[in-house]
Amino acid sequence: MSEPVILTLDQIKQRIDETTLLTDIERGFAWYSEGRTVVPPVGYLAFDPPAAGDVHIKYGYVQGDEYFVVKIASGFAGNLARGLPVTNGLMLLFRQDIGEPAAILLDEGYLTEVRTAVAGAIAARHLARHPVARIGIVGTGGQARFQLRMLPQVTACREVTVWGRSDERLAAFEQEMAQEGFHVETTRDVRHLAATCDLIVTTTSAREPLLRLEDVRPGTHITAMGADAPGKQELDPHLVARADLVVADSVSQCVDHGELAGAVQAGLLDPARIVELGKLLATPDRPPRGADDITIADLTGVAVQDLQIATHVLRGPISRSPGGGG
Amino acid sequence: MSEPVILTLDQIKQRIDETTLLTDIERGFAWYSEGRTVVPPVGYLAFDPPAAGDVHIKYGYVQGDEYFVVKIASGFAGNLARGLPVTNGLMLLFRQDIGEPAAILLDEGYLTEVRTAVAGAIAARHLARHPVARIGIVGTGGQARFQLRMLPQVTACREVTVWGRSDERLAAFEQEMAQEGFHVETTRDVRHLAATCDLIVTTTSAREPLLRLEDVRPGTHITAMGADAPGKQELDPHLVARADLVVADSVSQCVDHGELAGAVQAGLLDPARIVELGKLLATPDRPPRGADDITIADLTGVAVQDLQIATHVLRGPISRSPGGGG
């Protein structure tokens, strides 16, 4: 009986290679759309205030792969008042052939942020008009930063406009991202952002549309990350309906909640028009986007991203050396 | 952010104090019957042959306690051919107040065996006629050993009759348990066991009744451990119907599957007659058993046993020192 590998957050960060991670997660999306992944319903626990916590237990596997994964992710709103991070969690990998625990990734929720940002970069790579002239980031939180940090994997653009409601948070975002090589303009006018950016990533928990049809220019790609639960909405349903191409990481999830649900329920968007990201990736000879097309990707998060990033971390640099194998 | 305590199987074994563990799990059964535990439906994954594996993910908490628990338990039948243990797994504890991982117990399935044996000892303590004259163990597997090893916590009896179908396995059981201080008689005739034992523990995966009404003497207590899934049965439904007291760890589970389901479905046992173990434990002034009563406990396993044993291990000796706290 061999004991599982245990990796701390620092060790995990050292084992991430963003370039190959994008490829690993692209492959995962394709497997998901082919029906090769087994992902049962998410487990859930809730704790009353003052903890105000909830816990999601996600688990599953890619058929024929080496491992299955169990991820425990928590969000405890009460931690804010204690000066502790709200999100936390870990991921476990087990061997599919004998059930043995293979690895414990003490990632404190970090891998969820990264795999979410990777999905945004994948959408930008395949859907945005290249070269990108200016990146628009809607929101100033943690995921806004992760999204921006991942985009250099798919675009040379470093010109950024960020929108937020708080001058203080806008200034903090600008300062932090400037240190990482981005040229950041801040704004509290989302129409200004829409008028100047051609790759827009929305990362807020807004419940009213922020981006309106009349504000978005032809040729723009928008990736919506924030609407991960029923009732959240960042995009005008008429904007969704008008888009030339609408992509979802999971059609079934995005019709149930997320940006697309509102447009579908209002009868503005035919669900048959939605293209699943994994299907798009499995179609390399698809026609290129029109220069004036408006494209939208709605990403609600699918468990295969967790499977792929956990396996990526466990395999580490070995699988990425020229002669390496898993 | 403090890192979780990580304990290997050897370290876990050193932190178990059987006497206080019985009390901890008794308290857990009482909390379960009071409705103080939160235990959502079990998560499940399955793998096809040759692995022939399945994985159960159990999670929950006692309201107002310090931790919540996630347990991953696997059984991979294909491991037999590889000479590897079939069962494996681990338990995780997280703080209920801030969600932080507190402990990782790499128990390889050991704690599940122990908490199951503890439930058997609790049933024997409260239901058997004391002093016990002779212990009957039906079955020669791993859980049969764990059950017998735990009984000295509740009885001074060391006289044992063990029933099995294989002379080889009977001899191995006898030899092993003799080294641990038991005087073991082996038999392939379960009627002989029933005729000589007054505390009987059944631990097989039988699908046909082994113990029949006409074979069991007045004054006998029977704990049935084996029928943990639909279709499994160790006791004659007429024996269950005739018993003077029928106890279940979880009435809802035992009416659905387990020993009692058959008798209930055949109309031989009124479900209202079944007493839940935690309710019994919370009634210290209940009348004593009649000397000639036949009593039956059907134990299918409830998640609060996992919660309590995991917390017991994490708290370790500190909580059991005179001035200690959790």
Interface residues (C-beta under 8 A of the other chain):
Chain A: M1 E3 P4 I6 T8 V38 P40 G43 Y44 L45 F47 P50 A51 G53 V55 I57 Y59 G60 Y61 F68 V70 I72 S74 G75 F76 G78 N79 R82 L84 P85 N88 G89 L90 L92 F94 Q96 D97 I98 G99 E100 P101 I104 L106 E108
Chain B: M1 E3 P4 I6 T8 V38 P40 G43 Y44 L45 F47 P50 A51 G53 V55 I57 Y59 G60 Y61 F68 V70 I72 S74 G75 F76 G78 N79 R82 L84 P85 N88 G89 L90 L92 F94 Q96 D97 I98 G99 E100 P101 I104 L106 E108
